[in-house]
């Protein structure tokens, strides 16, 4: 189980960093679907929605602490080998956190590039690591709710 989580996290980090390398070195603004989806180079000094901008060291420390907590939680959780949702969620979450952490340590900022316009509202620009983190959290929440309902 731990090998699978490590594999998923490693793959997530690799894909995230390759895309960020390409975006950092070669991207010019590209509209993929007019008035909906564009690729736009952006640097984010903070976390989601640019919160905590200018707090690089604090964010790095929080990220490392969160990784430690996740690994601890995982070591305490009784995960069956066939619990694909748990394996996927932890792999994506750890991979996403590591992907953005690498950016913060190496570049001092996180590279964002996906720009969505939803019903005329420009959504904050994000990256693949952010998507991995969000997906991992949502999967963990759904699994927790389902588990709680089973035990009730």
C-alpha positions as CSV (number, residue, x, y, z in Angstrom):
1,X,0.0,0.0,0.0
2,X,2.7,2.5,0.9
3,X,4.6,1.7,-2.3
4,X,1.4,2.5,-4.3
5,X,1.0,5.8,-2.5
6,X,4.6,6.7,-3.0
7,X,4.3,5.8,-6.7
8,X,1.2,8.0,-7.2
9,X,2.8,10.8,-5.3
10,X,6.1,10.5,-7.2
11,X,4.2,10.5,-10.5
12,X,2.1,13.5,-9.5
13,X,5.3,15.5,-8.5
14,X,7.0,14.5,-11.8
15,X,4.1,15.5,-14.0
16,X,3.6,18.7,-12.0
17,X,7.2,19.7,-12.2
18,X,7.6,18.9,-15.9
19,X,4.5,21.0,-16.7
20,X,5.8,23.9,-14.5
21,X,9.2,23.7,-16.2
22,X,7.6,24.0,-19.6
23,X,5.3,26.8,-18.4
24,X,8.2,28.7,-16.7
25,X,10.5,28.5,-19.7
26,X,8.2,28.5,-22.7
27,X,4.6,29.6,-22.0
28,X,3.1,32.6,-23.6
29,X,-0.6,33.2,-22.9
30,X,-2.7,30.6,-24.8
31,X,-6.5,30.6,-25.1
32,X,-7.7,27.0,-25.4
33,X,-11.5,27.6,-25.1
34,X,-12.4,31.3,-25.6
35,X,-14.1,32.9,-22.6
36,X,-13.5,29.7,-20.5
37,X,-10.0,28.1,-20.4
38,X,-6.6,29.7,-20.9
39,X,-3.0,28.9,-20.0
40,X,-1.5,32.0,-18.4
41,X,1.9,32.2,-16.6
42,X,1.5,33.5,-13.0
43,X,3.6,33.4,-9.9
44,X,1.9,32.9,-6.6
45,X,3.7,33.9,-3.4
46,X,1.0,32.7,-1.2
47,X,-1.4,29.7,-0.9
48,X,-4.9,29.4,-2.3
49,X,-6.3,32.7,-3.6
50,X,-2.8,34.3,-2.9
51,X,-3.5,34.2,0.9
52,X,-0.4,34.6,3.1
53,X,1.5,36.3,0.2
54,X,5.0,37.2,1.4
55,X,5.1,34.4,4.1
56,X,7.3,32.0,2.2
57,X,9.1,30.5,5.1
58,X,5.9,30.1,7.1
59,X,4.2,28.4,4.2
60,X,7.2,26.1,3.7
61,X,7.1,25.1,7.4
62,X,3.3,24.6,7.4
63,X,3.7,22.4,4.2
64,X,6.4,20.2,5.9
65,X,4.3,19.9,9.0
66,X,1.2,18.9,7.0
67,X,3.2,16.3,5.2
68,X,4.3,14.9,8.5
69,X,0.8,14.8,9.8
70,X,-0.4,13.1,6.6
71,X,2.3,10.5,6.9
72,X,1.5,10.0,10.6
73,X,-2.3,9.7,9.8
74,X,-1.5,7.2,7.1
75,X,0.6,5.1,9.4
76,X,-2.2,4.9,11.9
77,X,-5.0,4.3,9.4
78,X,-5.9,0.7,8.7
79,X,-5.9,0.6,5.0
80,X,-6.7,-2.5,3.1
81,X,-4.7,-3.3,0.0
82,X,-7.8,-2.9,-2.1
83,X,-8.8,0.5,-0.8
84,X,-8.0,2.3,-4.0
85,X,-9.7,5.6,-3.1
86,X,-7.6,5.9,0.1
87,X,-4.4,5.1,-1.8
88,X,-5.2,7.5,-4.6
89,X,-6.3,10.3,-2.3
90,X,-3.2,10.2,-0.1
91,X,-0.9,9.8,-3.2
92,X,-2.5,12.9,-4.9
93,X,-2.5,14.9,-1.7
94,X,1.1,14.2,-0.8
95,X,2.2,14.6,-4.5
96,X,0.4,18.0,-4.8
97,X,1.8,19.3,-1.6
98,X,5.4,18.2,-2.6
99,X,5.0,19.8,-6.1
100,X,4.1,23.2,-4.7
101,X,6.7,22.9,-1.9
102,X,9.4,22.3,-4.5
103,X,8.4,25.5,-6.2
104,X,8.5,27.5,-3.0
105,X,11.9,26.2,-2.0
106,X,13.5,26.4,-5.5
107,X,11.8,29.4,-7.1
108,X,10.5,31.2,-4.1
109,X,7.0,31.2,-5.7
110,X,4.5,28.6,-7.0
111,X,4.0,28.6,-10.7
112,X,0.4,28.7,-11.7
113,X,-1.0,28.5,-15.2
114,X,-4.6,27.3,-15.5
115,X,-7.1,30.2,-15.9
116,X,-10.8,29.5,-15.9
117,X,-13.6,31.8,-16.6
118,X,-16.8,30.3,-15.1
119,X,-20.0,32.1,-16.1
120,X,-18.2,35.4,-16.5
121,X,-16.3,35.0,-13.2
122,X,-12.5,34.7,-13.6
123,X,-11.5,31.9,-11.2
124,X,-8.1,32.3,-9.5
125,X,-5.3,30.9,-11.6
126,X,-4.1,27.5,-10.4
127,X,-1.8,24.5,-11.3
128,X,-1.9,20.8,-11.5
129,X,-0.5,20.3,-8.0
130,X,-3.5,22.4,-6.7
131,X,-5.8,20.1,-8.5
132,X,-4.1,17.1,-7.0
133,X,-4.4,18.6,-3.5
134,X,-8.1,19.5,-4.0
135,X,-9.0,16.1,-5.4
136,X,-7.1,14.3,-2.6
137,X,-9.0,16.3,0.1
138,X,-12.4,15.8,-1.6
139,X,-11.8,12.0,-1.9
140,X,-10.7,11.8,1.8
141,X,-13.8,13.8,2.9
142,X,-16.1,11.6,0.9
143,X,-14.5,8.4,2.2
144,X,-14.7,9.6,5.8
145,X,-18.4,10.5,5.4
146,X,-19.1,7.1,3.9
147,X,-17.1,5.3,6.6
148,X,-19.0,7.3,9.3
149,X,-22.3,6.3,7.8
150,X,-21.3,2.6,7.8
151,X,-20.4,2.7,11.5
152,X,-23.5,4.5,12.5
